[in-house]
Amino acid sequence: MGKRIGKEKIDREKGYLYYVGKDGFVWKVPTKVNKKGRKGKVGSEKIERKTGFMYYLDKAGYVAEAKMKGA
């Protein structure tokens, strides 16, 4: 699928969605189930984003990238 590019492991919490923001840092936002959660930056590693790639957290908790079809 994709390849791991992050070196920092991020511990996931239940009730949060994780994504790589435009600033290159990993952010967490609460889902509808998590009523008391707050948005916040997670970790300190900055990811250099490239066009045509999708960025996500893999099962182990590291940032990975995958090439998008048609991009």
Secondary structure, DSSP 4 states (H G I P E B T S, - for coil): --EE---S-----TTEEEEE-TTSSEEEEE-TT-SS---EEE-SPPP---TTEEEEE-TTS-EEEEEPTT-
